[in-house]
Amino acid sequence: MTPAAKAEPLLRLLKAQIAAASGTIFVALDGRSGAGKSTLAATVKSILAEDDLAVAVIEGDQFYAGGSSQTWDSRNPADKVANAMDWRRQHKLLVELRSERKATWRSFDWEAQDWDVEPAPLESSIQRLSLAGVAIVMLEGAYTARPELHEHLDLLVLLDPSEALRRQQLLDREGDAYRADWEGRWSEAEDLYFGEVMTPERFDLVID
């Protein structure tokens, strides 16, 4: 299936929402590691741009809450779900965008020497977003549809490919050795989150 074909159900829903809405639509694009969220978001943004509809994509990974591999491994699954991403900063961002139509934030510093410092290390550069002319804000990444953010989101979308396809995409992206390490560290938390916290029926759209 081509990226455009995979995006079609979401595109239909978004266009219907745009036609009915009076302002910017806020979307969470959630899914497990390797599901293809970034590719889907980029595809949607590109296709809608052809209709002069601007989409702002905010990567959820910018809000990683910190913690080295050793720290992460010491947590139980519930703590991992609660602390994987800094949802409080995501919440603040969504509130500012809705109320002020603009926001600034700093991304997690993936090049920092110590991921265990408190607060988590952030880049010195500032990200800025103004909603002037923006039809859709898409918060993309695992845990972006968590319940604490629901009141500030208009659509909750789950990308849920087959396990075989997801694993292959992880392999293509990360390599076999890193994929195994990645799955060992993240799958337990994702099992809990998608199995109990945000099950498929809680989403407005599931793309499989």
N, CA and C atoms as an extended XYZ file, in Angstrom:
624
Properties=species:S:1:pos:R:3:atomname:S:1:resname:S:1:resid:I:1 pbc="F F F"
N         0.841       -1.191        0.000 N   MET     1
C         0.000        0.000        0.000 CA  MET     1
C         0.881        1.249        0.000 C   MET     1
N         0.571        2.196       -0.863 N   THR     2
C         1.353        3.425       -0.937 CA  THR     2
C         1.046        4.320        0.264 C   THR     2
N         1.958        5.248        0.603 N   PRO     3
C         1.667        6.184        1.700 CA  PRO     3
C         0.386        6.971        1.479 C   PRO     3
N         0.124        7.368        0.233 N   ALA     4
C        -1.094        8.135       -0.060 CA  ALA     4
C        -2.341        7.300        0.193 C   ALA     4
N        -2.299        6.027       -0.186 N   ALA     5
C        -3.450        5.150        0.044 CA  ALA     5
C        -3.672        4.924        1.537 C   ALA     5
N        -2.592        4.777        2.277 N   LYS     6
C        -2.721        4.584        3.725 CA  LYS     6
C        -3.300        5.827        4.386 C   LYS     6
N        -2.996        6.985        3.822 N   ALA     7
C        -3.454        8.244        4.406 CA  ALA     7
C        -4.899        8.570        4.064 C   ALA     7
N        -5.484        7.894        3.089 N   GLU     8
C        -6.797        8.264        2.573 CA  GLU     8
C        -7.884        8.330        3.640 C   GLU     8
N        -8.025        7.338        4.540 N   PRO     9
C        -9.081        7.451        5.561 CA  PRO     9
C        -8.922        8.689        6.438 C   PRO     9
N        -7.702        9.011        6.793 N   LEU    10
C        -7.461       10.186        7.623 CA  LEU    10
C        -7.729       11.462        6.834 C   LEU    10
N        -7.340       11.485        5.586 N   LEU    11
C        -7.578       12.662        4.750 CA  LEU    11
C        -9.076       12.940        4.614 C   LEU    11
N        -9.877       11.905        4.402 N   ARG    12
C       -11.326       12.092        4.285 CA  ARG    12
C       -11.890       12.683        5.572 C   ARG    12
N       -11.460       12.154        6.708 N   LEU    13
C       -11.960       12.644        7.986 CA  LEU    13
C       -11.521       14.079        8.235 C   LEU    13
N       -10.283       14.394        7.925 N   LEU    14
C        -9.769       15.736        8.146 CA  LEU    14
C       -10.488       16.753        7.271 C   LEU    14
N       -10.723       16.411        6.019 N   LYS    15
C       -11.410       17.351        5.131 CA  LYS    15
C       -12.830       17.609        5.597 C   LYS    15
N       -13.493       16.587        6.114 N   ALA    16
C       -14.839       16.775        6.658 CA  ALA    16
C       -14.798       17.672        7.890 C   ALA    16
N       -13.793       17.473        8.735 N   GLN    17
C       -13.657       18.293        9.925 CA  GLN    17
C       -13.347       19.746        9.571 C   GLN    17
N       -12.492       19.937        8.577 N   ILE    18
C       -12.133       21.292        8.147 CA  ILE    18
C       -13.364       22.016        7.626 C   ILE    18
N       -14.191       21.318        6.868 N   ALA    19
C       -15.391       21.936        6.312 CA  ALA    19
C       -16.368       22.360        7.403 C   ALA    19
N       -16.374       21.638        8.511 N   ALA    20
C       -17.331       21.914        9.586 CA  ALA    20
C       -16.774       22.837       10.663 C   ALA    20
N       -15.469       22.978       10.717 N   ALA    21
C       -14.841       23.726       11.812 CA  ALA    21
C       -14.690       25.200       11.469 C   ALA    21
N       -14.593       26.006       12.507 N   SER    22
C       -14.397       27.446       12.327 CA  SER    22
C       -12.970       27.873       12.645 C   SER    22
N       -12.167       26.919       13.087 N   GLY    23
C       -10.782       27.245       13.423 CA  GLY    23
C        -9.865       26.066       13.185 C   GLY    23
N        -8.680       26.130       13.753 N   THR    24
C        -7.682       25.079       13.587 CA  THR    24
C        -8.125       23.792       14.290 C   THR    24
N        -7.857       22.665       13.645 N   ILE    25
C        -8.190       21.351       14.192 CA  ILE    25
C        -6.934       20.742       14.812 C   ILE    25
N        -7.084       20.212       16.022 N   PHE    26
C        -5.962       19.624       16.741 CA  PHE    26
C        -6.102       18.100       16.730 C   PHE    26
N        -5.067       17.434       16.226 N   VAL    27
C        -5.105       15.992       16.007 CA  VAL    27
C        -3.943       15.327       16.737 C   VAL    27
N        -4.219       14.211       17.398 N   ALA    28
C        -3.162       13.356       17.935 CA  ALA    28
C        -3.029       12.152       17.020 C   ALA    28
N        -1.826       11.901       16.538 N   LEU    29
C        -1.545       10.719       15.721 CA  LEU    29
C        -0.661        9.798       16.548 C   LEU    29
N        -1.274        8.774       17.102 N   ASP    30
C        -0.626        7.892       18.067 CA  ASP    30
C        -0.354        6.531       17.425 C   ASP    30
N         0.475        5.739       18.056 N   GLY    31
C         0.772        4.401       17.564 CA  GLY    31
C         2.071        3.891       18.149 C   GLY    31
N         2.274        2.601       18.044 N   ARG    32
C         3.463        1.980       18.616 CA  ARG    32
C         4.717        2.343       17.815 C   ARG    32
N         5.863        2.061       18.406 N   SER    33
C         7.139        2.299       17.730 CA  SER    33
C         7.175        1.544       16.407 C   SER    33
N         7.587        2.241       15.352 N   GLY    34
C         7.698        1.609       14.050 CA  GLY    34
C         6.404        1.510       13.282 C   GLY    34
N         5.327        2.107       13.784 N   ALA    35
C         4.037        2.014       13.096 CA  ALA    35
C         4.010        2.809       11.790 C   ALA    35
N         4.837        3.843       11.700 N   GLY    36
C         4.855        4.675       10.498 CA  GLY    36
C         4.178        6.016       10.690 C   GLY    36
N         4.135        6.496       11.918 N   LYS    37
C         3.437        7.748       12.231 CA  LYS    37
C         4.062        8.945       11.525 C   LYS    37
N         5.382        9.045       11.565 N   SER    38
C         6.054       10.190       10.945 CA  SER    38
C         5.809       10.224        9.438 C   SER    38
N         5.853        9.057        8.810 N   THR    39
C         5.609        8.982        7.363 CA  THR    39
C         4.181        9.382        7.045 C   THR    39
N         3.225        8.900        7.836 N   LEU    40
C         1.825        9.249        7.603 CA  LEU    40
C         1.597       10.745        7.783 C   LEU    40
N         2.161       11.319        8.834 N   ALA    41
C         2.005       12.750        9.070 CA  ALA    41
C         2.580       13.569        7.925 C   ALA    41
N         3.749       13.186        7.446 N   ALA    42
C         4.370       13.906        6.332 CA  ALA    42
C         3.543       13.774        5.062 C   ALA    42
N         2.962       12.595        4.846 N   THR    43
C         2.128       12.371        3.665 CA  THR    43
C         0.878       13.237        3.711 C   THR    43
N         0.214       13.260        4.856 N   VAL    44
C        -0.981       14.089        5.020 CA  VAL    44
C        -0.647       15.563        4.801 C   VAL    44
N         0.445       16.012        5.373 N   LYS    45
C         0.855       17.408        5.219 CA  LYS    45
C         1.098       17.745        3.753 C   LYS    45
N         1.773       16.862        3.028 N   SER    46
C         2.087       17.107        1.629 CA  SER    46
C         0.832       17.138        0.760 C   SER    46
N        -0.067       16.194        0.976 N   ILE    47
C        -1.277       16.122        0.149 CA  ILE    47
C        -2.195       17.310        0.415 C   ILE    47
N        -2.377       17.670        1.665 N   LEU    48
C        -3.254       18.796        1.974 CA  LEU    48
C        -2.672       20.119        1.498 C   LEU    48
N        -1.349       20.202        1.426 N   ALA    49
C        -0.723       21.421        0.916 CA  ALA    49
C        -1.133       21.684       -0.530 C   ALA    49
N        -1.426       20.616       -1.280 N   GLU    50
C        -1.875       20.774       -2.665 CA  GLU    50
C        -3.223       21.474       -2.735 C   GLU    50
N        -3.984       21.418       -1.651 N   ASP    51
C        -5.269       22.124       -1.567 CA  ASP    51
C        -5.147       23.413       -0.761 C   ASP    51
N        -3.912       23.881       -0.584 N   ASP    52
C        -3.629       25.107        0.171 CA  ASP    52
C        -4.106       25.025        1.616 C   ASP    52
N        -4.017       23.845        2.189 N   LEU    53
C        -4.353       23.636        3.590 CA  LEU    53
C        -3.064       23.346        4.354 C   LEU    53
N        -2.716       24.231        5.253 N   ALA    54
C        -1.451       24.110        5.969 CA  ALA    54
C        -1.605       23.195        7.176 C   ALA    54
N        -0.641       22.295        7.329 N   VAL    55
C        -0.604       21.377        8.464 CA  VAL    55
C         0.703       21.595        9.222 C   VAL    55
N         0.597       21.842       10.517 N   ALA    56
C         1.782       21.952       11.371 CA  ALA    56
C         1.951       20.634       12.118 C   ALA    56
N         3.065       19.961       11.894 N   VAL    57
C         3.343       18.687       12.547 CA  VAL    57
C         4.320       18.918       13.701 C   VAL    57
N         3.915       18.520       14.898 N   ILE    58
C         4.765       18.627       16.079 CA  ILE    58
C         5.164       17.213       16.490 C   ILE    58
N         6.440       16.936       16.503 N   GLU    59
C         6.927       15.600       16.824 CA  GLU    59
C         6.881       15.359       18.332 C   GLU    59
N         6.216       14.290       18.714 N   GLY    60
C         6.104       13.969       20.133 CA  GLY    60
C         7.443       13.706       20.787 C   GLY    60
N         8.423       13.220       20.029 N   ASP    61
C         9.731       12.916       20.589 CA  ASP    61
C        10.440       14.157       21.130 C   ASP    61
N         9.990       15.327       20.705 N   GLN    62
C        10.575       16.554       21.245 CA  GLN    62
C        10.274       16.702       22.734 C   GLN    62
N         9.304       15.925       23.213 N   PHE    63
C         8.870       16.043       24.598 CA  PHE    63
C         9.262       14.820       25.429 C   PHE    63
N        10.304       14.122       24.980 N   TYR    64
C        10.812       13.015       25.796 CA  TYR    64
C        11.118       13.540       27.191 C   TYR    64
N        10.725       12.768       28.200 N   ALA    65
C        10.846       13.246       29.578 CA  ALA    65
C        12.212       12.984       30.192 C   ALA    65
N        13.121       12.375       29.440 N   GLY    66
C        14.460       12.125       29.957 CA  GLY    66
C        14.580       10.769       30.618 C   GLY    66
N        15.783       10.464       31.022 N   GLY    67
C        16.060        9.172       31.638 CA  GLY    67
C        16.916        8.307       30.743 C   GLY    67
N        18.041        7.853       31.270 N   SER    68
C        18.938        6.974       30.527 CA  SER    68
C        18.340        5.580       30.437 C   SER    68
N        18.989        4.701       29.695 N   SER    69
C        18.514        3.323       29.570 CA  SER    69
C        18.438        2.652       30.929 C   SER    69
N        19.424        2.895       31.794 N   GLN    70
C        19.436        2.285       33.117 CA  GLN    70
C        18.242        2.767       33.943 C   GLN    70
N        17.968        4.046       33.887 N   THR    71
C        16.831        4.597       34.628 CA  THR    71
C        15.521        4.048       34.096 C   THR    71
N        15.403        4.020       32.771 N   TRP    72
C        14.189        3.511       32.137 CA  TRP    72
C        13.943        2.052       32.536 C   TRP    72
N        14.977        1.239       32.507 N   ASP    73
C        14.839       -0.184       32.824 CA  ASP    73
C        14.435       -0.418       34.277 C   ASP    73
N        14.699        0.542       35.148 N   SER    74
C        14.368        0.371       36.566 CA  SER    74
C        12.902        0.651       36.868 C   SER    74
N        12.183        1.190       35.903 N   ARG    75
C        10.787        1.560       36.127 CA  ARG    75
C         9.851        0.395       35.822 C   ARG    75
N         8.707        0.374       36.506 N   ASN    76
C         7.688       -0.612       36.159 CA  ASN    76
C         6.886       -0.093       34.970 C   ASN    76
N         6.057       -0.937       34.322 N   PRO    77
C         5.345       -0.505       33.114 CA  PRO    77
C         4.496        0.746       33.312 C   PRO    77
N         3.804        0.860       34.441 N   ALA    78
C         2.958        2.032       34.673 CA  ALA    78
C         3.797        3.306       34.769 C   ALA    78
N         4.949        3.216       35.431 N   ASP    79
C         5.834        4.379       35.527 CA  ASP    79
C         6.396        4.752       34.158 C   ASP    79
N         6.664        3.746       33.345 N   LYS    80
C         7.161        4.025       32.005 CA  LYS    80
C         6.117        4.778       31.183 C   LYS    80
N         4.872        4.338       31.262 N   VAL    81
C         3.799        5.022       30.531 CA  VAL    81
C         3.647        6.449       31.021 C   VAL    81
N         3.722        6.638       32.340 N   ALA    82
C         3.526        7.963       32.921 CA  ALA    82
C         4.673        8.914       32.617 C   ALA    82
N         5.869        8.366       32.421 N   ASN    83
C         7.060        9.211       32.320 CA  ASN    83
C         7.790        9.136       30.994 C   ASN    83
N         7.233        8.465       30.018 N   ALA    84
C         7.923        8.372       28.729 CA  ALA    84
C         8.040        9.744       28.070 C   ALA    84
N         6.920       10.447       27.997 N   MET    85
C         6.892       11.784       27.400 CA  MET    85
C         6.398       12.786       28.440 C   MET    85
N         6.881       14.002       28.336 N   ASP    86
C         6.470       15.045       29.270 CA  ASP    86
C         5.132       15.604       28.801 C   ASP    86
N         4.052       14.911       29.177 N   TRP    87
C         2.728       15.322       28.712 CA  TRP    87
C         2.311       16.666       29.304 C   TRP    87
N         2.906       17.057       30.410 N   ARG    88
C         2.573       18.366       30.989 CA  ARG    88
C         3.044       19.489       30.077 C   ARG    88
N         4.203       19.326       29.475 N   ARG    89
C         4.667       20.342       28.511 CA  ARG    89
C         3.834       20.280       27.238 C   ARG    89
N         3.422       19.088       26.825 N   GLN    90
C         2.525       18.982       25.675 CA  GLN    90
C         1.197       19.664       25.971 C   GLN    90
N         0.681       19.455       27.175 N   HIS    91
C        -0.572       20.078       27.591 CA  HIS    91
C        -0.445       21.597       27.544 C   HIS    91
N         0.636       22.125       28.099 N   LYS    92
C         0.877       23.570       28.103 CA  LYS    92
C         0.932       24.111       26.679 C   LYS    92
N         1.589       23.381       25.802 N   LEU    93
C         1.685       23.801       24.400 CA  LEU    93
C         0.304       23.873       23.757 C   LEU    93
N        -0.515       22.843       23.947 N   LEU    94
C        -1.851       22.821       23.353 CA  LEU    94
C        -2.728       23.947       23.902 C   LEU    94
N        -2.633       24.194       25.203 N   VAL    95
C        -3.405       25.271       25.809 CA  VAL    95
C        -3.012       26.614       25.203 C   VAL    95
N        -1.714       26.856       25.053 N   GLU    96
C        -1.250       28.126       24.492 CA  GLU    96
C        -1.693       28.286       23.039 C   GLU    96
N        -1.604       27.221       22.274 N   LEU    97
C        -2.006       27.312       20.871 CA  LEU    97
C        -3.499       27.589       20.738 C   LEU    97
N        -4.298       26.968       21.581 N   ARG    98
C        -5.740       27.180       21.507 CA  ARG    98
C        -6.141       28.575       22.008 C   ARG    98
N        -5.505       29.035       23.053 N   SER    99
C        -5.921       30.303       23.648 CA  SER    99
C        -5.266       31.519       23.007 C   SER    99
N        -3.999       31.374       22.617 N   GLU   100
C        -3.250       32.524       22.108 CA  GLU   100
C        -2.918       32.420       20.623 C   GLU   100
N        -3.187       31.249       20.036 N   ARG   101
C        -2.918       31.012       18.609 CA  ARG   101
C        -1.427       31.039       18.279 C   ARG   101
N        -0.593       30.929       19.286 N   LYS   102
C         0.844       30.838       19.070 CA  LYS   102
C         1.471       30.230       20.315 C   LYS   102
N         2.662       29.676       20.151 N   ALA   103
C         3.333       29.051       21.290 CA  ALA   103
C         4.820       28.906       20.994 C   ALA   103
N         5.594       28.788       22.057 N   THR   104
C         7.018       28.491       21.953 CA  THR   104
C         7.327       27.328       22.885 C   THR   104
N         8.339       26.567       22.540 N   TRP   105
C         8.775       25.473       23.395 CA  TRP   105
C        10.200       25.087       23.023 C   TRP   105
N        10.829       24.290       23.882 N   ARG   106
C        12.169       23.781       23.627 CA  ARG   106
C        12.110       22.260       23.591 C   ARG   106
N        12.840       21.692       22.664 N   SER   107
C        12.830       20.247       22.471 CA  SER   107
C        13.836       19.565       23.396 C   SER   107
N        13.572       18.300       23.689 N   PHE   108
C        14.541       17.501       24.439 CA  PHE   108
C        15.863       17.473       23.687 C   PHE   108
N        16.945       17.591       24.420 N   ASP   109
C        18.285       17.609       23.819 CA  ASP   109
C        18.814       16.178       23.724 C   ASP   109
N        18.630       15.576       22.559 N   TRP   110
C        19.065       14.193       22.363 CA  TRP   110
C        20.578       14.056       22.328 C   TRP   110
N        21.291       15.175       22.227 N   GLU   111
C        22.751       15.147       22.209 CA  GLU   111
C        23.341       15.423       23.595 C   GLU   111
N        22.506       15.601       24.601 N   ALA   112
C        22.996       15.899       25.948 CA  ALA   112
C        23.811       14.733       26.502 C   ALA   112
N        24.754       15.052       27.379 N   GLN   113
C        25.616       14.025       27.960 CA  GLN   113
C        24.914       13.248       29.068 C   GLN   113
N        23.990       13.894       29.767 N   ASP   114
C        23.321       13.257       30.899 CA  ASP   114
C        21.816       13.389       30.747 C   ASP   114
N        21.149       12.279       30.429 N   TRP   115
C        19.703       12.292       30.261 CA  TRP   115
C        18.960       12.171       31.584 C   TRP   115
N        19.678       11.932       32.686 N   ASP   116
C        19.047       11.716       33.980 CA  ASP   116
C        18.967       12.971       34.842 C   ASP   116
N        19.438       14.091       34.337 N   VAL   117
C        19.383       15.310       35.136 CA  VAL   117
C        17.934       15.754       35.286 C   VAL   117
N        17.671       16.507       36.357 N   GLU   118
C        16.351       17.080       36.615 CA  GLU   118
C        16.460       18.601       36.640 C   GLU   118
N        15.671       19.295       35.857 N   PRO   119
C        14.756       18.763       34.835 CA  PRO   119
C        15.520       18.213       33.632 C   PRO   119
N        14.803       17.526       32.759 N   ALA   120
C        15.425       16.907       31.594 CA  ALA   120
C        16.124       17.957       30.737 C   ALA   120
N        17.253       17.610       30.119 N   PRO   121
C        17.992       18.574       29.306 CA  PRO   121
C        17.217       18.968       28.051 C   PRO   121
N        17.130       20.246       27.798 N   LEU   122
C        16.423       20.765       26.629 CA  LEU   122
C        17.386       21.550       25.750 C   LEU   122
N        17.111       21.584       24.469 N   GLU   123
C        17.931       22.354       23.542 CA  GLU   123
C        17.841       23.841       23.864 C   GLU   123
N        18.893       24.562       23.539 N   SER   124
C        18.892       26.006       23.789 CA  SER   124
C        18.015       26.743       22.784 C   SER   124
N        17.882       26.196       21.582 N   SER   125
C        17.068       26.844       20.563 CA  SER   125
C        15.587       26.719       20.907 C   SER   125
N        14.820       27.698       20.474 N   ILE   126
C        13.394       27.757       20.788 CA  ILE   126
C        12.572       27.458       19.535 C   ILE   126
N        11.621       26.553       19.679 N   GLN   127
C        10.680       26.252       18.613 CA  GLN   127
C         9.504       27.227       18.710 C   GLN   127
N         9.026       27.696       17.570 N   ARG   128
C         7.921       28.652       17.559 CA  ARG   128
C         6.864       28.197       16.559 C   ARG   128
N         5.609       28.421       16.921 N   LEU   129
C         4.513       28.089       16.003 CA  LEU   129
C         3.416       29.126       16.145 C   LEU   129
N         3.021       29.697       15.021 N   SER   130
C         1.870       30.586       14.949 CA  SER   130
C         0.806       29.899       14.110 C   SER   130
N        -0.443       29.993       14.530 N   LEU   131
C        -1.512       29.294       13.823 CA  LEU   131
C        -2.145       30.117       12.710 C   LEU   131
N        -1.570       31.261       12.389 N   ALA   132
C        -2.093       32.053       11.282 CA  ALA   132
C        -2.028       31.232        9.992 C   ALA   132
N        -3.191       30.933        9.425 N   GLY   133
C        -3.242       30.171        8.183 CA  GLY   133
C        -3.087       28.676        8.346 C   GLY   133
N        -2.950       28.187        9.573 N   VAL   134
C        -2.767       26.752        9.818 CA  VAL   134
C        -4.128       26.085       10.003 C   VAL   134
N        -4.426       25.080        9.171 N   ALA   135
C        -5.714       24.388        9.249 CA  ALA   135
C        -5.698       23.270       10.276 C   ALA   135
N        -4.540       22.618       10.427 N   ILE   136
C        -4.447       21.444       11.290 CA  ILE   136
C        -3.135       21.477       12.058 C   ILE   136
N        -3.206       21.209       13.343 N   VAL   137
C        -2.022       20.939       14.160 CA  VAL   137
C        -2.042       19.454       14.472 C   VAL   137
N        -0.990       18.761       14.088 N   MET   138
C        -0.908       17.325       14.312 CA  MET   138
C         0.223       17.027       15.282 C   MET   138
N        -0.141       16.570       16.466 N   LEU   139
C         0.835       16.120       17.459 CA  LEU   139
C         1.073       14.646       17.186 C   LEU   139
N         2.268       14.321       16.738 N   GLU   140
C         2.564       12.984       16.201 CA  GLU   140
C         3.562       12.260       17.085 C   GLU   140
N         3.231       11.041       17.477 N   GLY   141
C         4.160       10.250       18.261 CA  GLY   141
C         3.431        9.362       19.261 C   GLY   141
N         4.143        8.382       19.786 N   ALA   142
C         3.564        7.501       20.790 CA  ALA   142
C         3.179        8.292       22.034 C   ALA   142
N         2.045        7.965       22.613 N   TYR   143
C         1.497        8.563       23.834 CA  TYR   143
C         0.905        9.956       23.618 C   TYR   143
N         0.743       10.404       22.377 N   THR   144
C         0.213       11.749       22.144 CA  THR   144
C        -1.297       11.829       22.343 C   THR   144
N        -1.973       10.681       22.392 N   ALA   145
C        -3.424       10.694       22.614 CA  ALA   145
C        -3.772       10.317       24.044 C   ALA   145
N        -2.847       10.491       24.959 N   ARG   146
C        -3.095       10.094       26.346 CA  ARG   146
C        -4.267       10.904       26.916 C   ARG   146
N        -5.012       10.340       27.863 N   PRO   147
C        -6.229       10.978       28.367 CA  PRO   147
C        -6.037       12.398       28.896 C   PRO   147
N        -4.886       12.703       29.467 N   GLU   148
C        -4.669       14.038       30.034 CA  GLU   148
C        -4.727       15.146       28.980 C   GLU   148
N        -4.612       14.791       27.713 N   LEU   149
C        -4.610       15.786       26.641 CA  LEU   149
C        -5.934       15.876       25.898 C   LEU   149
N        -6.877       14.995       26.197 N   HIS   150
C        -8.087       14.878       25.390 CA  HIS   150
C        -8.887       16.167       25.268 C   HIS   150
N        -8.973       16.945       26.321 N   GLU   151
C        -9.825       18.135       26.267 CA  GLU   151
C        -9.293       19.173       25.280 C   GLU   151
N        -8.055       19.041       24.869 N   HIS   152
C        -7.468       20.004       23.941 CA  HIS   152
C        -7.211       19.403       22.553 C   HIS   152
N        -7.757       18.225       22.305 N   LEU   153
C        -7.603       17.555       21.021 CA  LEU   153
C        -8.975       17.331       20.389 C   LEU   153
N        -9.042       17.508       19.080 N   ASP   154
C       -10.305       17.330       18.366 CA  ASP   154
C       -10.446       15.941       17.763 C   ASP   154
N        -9.325       15.338       17.389 N   LEU   155
C        -9.346       14.010       16.781 CA  LEU   155
C        -8.229       13.152       17.358 C   LEU   155
N        -8.574       11.926       17.687 N   LEU   156
C        -7.595       10.956       18.163 CA  LEU   156
C        -7.467        9.864       17.111 C   LEU   156
N        -6.279        9.724       16.550 N   VAL   157
C        -6.047        8.782       15.457 CA  VAL   157
C        -4.986        7.771       15.879 C   VAL   157
N        -5.281        6.504       15.646 N   LEU   158
C        -4.344        5.424       15.958 CA  LEU   158
C        -3.873        4.769       14.673 C   LEU   158
N        -2.573        4.713       14.483 N   LEU   159
C        -1.991        3.968       13.374 CA  LEU   159
C        -1.577        2.607       13.921 C   LEU   159
N        -2.232        1.560       13.430 N   ASP   160
C        -2.089        0.230       14.029 CA  ASP   160
C        -1.862       -0.829       12.947 C   ASP   160
N        -0.671       -0.859       12.344 N   PRO   161
C        -0.391       -1.855       11.311 CA  PRO   161
C        -0.214       -3.241       11.922 C   PRO   161
N        -0.123       -4.234       11.060 N   SER   162
C         0.124       -5.589       11.561 CA  SER   162
C         1.459       -5.636       12.287 C   SER   162
N         1.583       -6.576       13.204 N   GLU   163
C         2.829       -6.721       13.960 CA  GLU   163
C         3.999       -7.019       13.028 C   GLU   163
N         3.755       -7.823       12.009 N   ALA   164
C         4.828       -8.171       11.073 CA  ALA   164
C         5.333       -6.937       10.334 C   ALA   164
N         4.393       -6.098        9.878 N   LEU   165
C         4.782       -4.894        9.151 CA  LEU   165
C         5.503       -3.921       10.074 C   LEU   165
N         5.005       -3.752       11.277 N   ARG   166
C         5.631       -2.835       12.219 CA  ARG   166
C         7.057       -3.265       12.539 C   ARG   166
N         7.244       -4.551       12.773 N   ARG   167
C         8.578       -5.055       13.081 CA  ARG   167
C         9.527       -4.875       11.891 C   ARG   167
N         9.014       -5.079       10.693 N   GLN   168
C         9.847       -4.894        9.510 CA  GLN   168
C        10.239       -3.434        9.361 C   GLN   168
N         9.302       -2.539        9.622 N   GLN   169
C         9.609       -1.114        9.523 CA  GLN   169
C        10.616       -0.696       10.587 C   GLN   169
N        10.520       -1.262       11.776 N   LEU   170
C        11.521       -0.994       12.807 CA  LEU   170
C        12.894       -1.512       12.381 C   LEU   170
N        12.900       -2.701       11.778 N   LEU   171
C        14.147       -3.285       11.307 CA  LEU   171
C        14.776       -2.402       10.236 C   LEU   171
N        13.956       -1.939        9.295 N   ASP   172
C        14.465       -1.086        8.222 CA  ASP   172
C        14.997        0.231        8.774 C   ASP   172
N        14.362        0.730        9.808 N   ARG   173
C        14.728        2.040       10.345 CA  ARG   173
C        15.910        1.968       11.302 C   ARG   173
N        15.924        0.960       12.170 N   GLU   174
C        16.896        0.934       13.258 CA  GLU   174
C        18.009       -0.098       13.092 C   GLU   174
N        17.795       -1.105       12.247 N   GLY   175
C        18.734       -2.203       12.161 CA  GLY   175
C        18.376       -3.283       13.161 C   GLY   175
N        18.812       -4.498       12.935 N   ASP   176
C        18.346       -5.638       13.728 CA  ASP   176
C        18.768       -5.547       15.186 C   ASP   176
N        20.035       -5.216       15.448 N   ALA   177
C        20.522       -5.178       16.827 CA  ALA   177
C        19.824       -4.083       17.621 C   ALA   177
N        19.721       -2.910       17.019 N   TYR   178
C        19.092       -1.801       17.718 CA  TYR   178
C        17.597       -2.022       17.872 C   TYR   178
N        16.983       -2.654       16.877 N   ARG   179
C        15.549       -2.935       16.953 CA  ARG   179
C        15.237       -3.826       18.149 C   ARG   179
N        16.058       -4.855       18.350 N   ALA   180
C        15.840       -5.759       19.478 CA  ALA   180
C        15.962       -5.010       20.798 C   ALA   180
N        16.962       -4.139       20.907 N   ASP   181
C        17.134       -3.341       22.121 CA  ASP   181
C        15.955       -2.389       22.301 C   ASP   181
N        15.526       -1.767       21.215 N   TRP   182
C        14.406       -0.828       21.223 CA  TRP   182
C        13.146       -1.532       21.706 C   TRP   182
N        12.841       -2.697       21.131 N   GLU   183
C        11.631       -3.418       21.502 CA  GLU   183
C        11.680       -3.869       22.959 C   GLU   183
N        12.864       -4.317       23.396 N   GLY   184
C        12.994       -4.765       24.777 CA  GLY   184
C        12.741       -3.653       25.770 C   GLY   184
N        13.100       -2.433       25.385 N   ARG   185
C        12.966       -1.308       26.308 CA  ARG   185
C        11.582       -0.676       26.253 C   ARG   185
N        10.942       -0.647       25.085 N   TRP   186
C         9.721        0.122       24.911 CA  TRP   186
C         8.452       -0.712       24.831 C   TRP   186
N         8.549       -1.967       24.445 N   SER   187
C         7.334       -2.735       24.165 CA  SER   187
C         6.473       -2.944       25.407 C   SER   187
N         7.102       -3.124       26.566 N   GLU   188
C         6.339       -3.365       27.795 CA  GLU   188
C         5.421       -2.189       28.111 C   GLU   188
N         5.953       -0.976       27.982 N   ALA   189
C         5.141        0.211       28.246 CA  ALA   189
C         4.052        0.369       27.193 C   ALA   189
N         4.403        0.115       25.933 N   GLU   190
C         3.413        0.248       24.870 CA  GLU   190
C         2.308       -0.798       24.999 C   GLU   190
N         2.656       -1.995       25.468 N   ASP   191
C         1.637       -3.024       25.692 CA  ASP   191
C         0.597       -2.533       26.694 C   ASP   191
N         1.056       -1.901       27.759 N   LEU   192
C         0.143       -1.396       28.787 CA  LEU   192
C        -0.665       -0.214       28.274 C   LEU   192
N        -0.005        0.707       27.613 N   TYR   193
C        -0.683        1.919       27.146 CA  TYR   193
C        -1.770        1.599       26.122 C   TYR   193
N        -1.408        0.821       25.092 N   PHE   194
C        -2.382        0.524       24.044 CA  PHE   194
C        -3.321       -0.625       24.419 C   PHE   194
N        -2.946       -1.385       25.443 N   GLY   195
C        -3.794       -2.496       25.854 CA  GLY   195
C        -4.797       -2.133       26.926 C   GLY   195
N        -4.489       -1.067       27.732 N   GLU   196
C        -5.371       -0.710       28.840 CA  GLU   196
C        -5.726        0.774       28.896 C   GLU   196
N        -4.763        1.633       28.607 N   VAL   197
C        -5.007        3.075       28.748 CA  VAL   197
C        -5.724        3.640       27.532 C   VAL   197
N        -5.164        3.435       26.351 N   MET   198
C        -5.766        3.934       25.110 CA  MET   198
C        -5.984        2.757       24.159 C   MET   198
N        -7.056        2.032       24.405 N   THR   199
C        -7.427        0.909       23.554 CA  THR   199
C        -8.029        1.436       22.253 C   THR   199
N        -8.045        0.638       21.181 N   PRO   200
C        -8.488        1.132       19.882 CA  PRO   200
C        -9.855        1.808       19.880 C   PRO   200
N       -10.796        1.313       20.686 N   GLU   201
C       -12.138        1.895       20.657 CA  GLU   201
C       -12.197        3.312       21.223 C   GLU   201
N       -11.148        3.752       21.855 N   ARG   202
C       -11.124        5.110       22.393 CA  ARG   202
C       -10.691        6.128       21.337 C   ARG   202
N       -10.259        5.669       20.193 N   PHE   203
C        -9.817        6.566       19.131 CA  PHE   203
C       -10.970        6.873       18.174 C   PHE   203
N       -10.895        8.030       17.534 N   ASP   204
C       -11.897        8.396       16.532 CA  ASP   204
C       -11.668        7.668       15.220 C   ASP   204
N       -10.423        7.318       14.954 N   LEU   205
C       -10.078        6.609       13.714 CA  LEU   205
C        -8.918        5.675       13.983 C   LEU   205
N        -9.052        4.449       13.513 N   VAL   206
C        -7.962        3.478       13.587 CA  VAL   206
C        -7.580        3.090       12.169 C   VAL   206
N        -6.321        3.283       11.819 N   ILE   207
C        -5.806        2.931       10.494 CA  ILE   207
C        -4.953        1.687       10.668 C   ILE   207
N        -5.385        0.575       10.060 N   ASP   208
C        -4.630       -0.675       10.235 CA  ASP   208
C        -4.065       -1.125        8.905 C   ASP   208
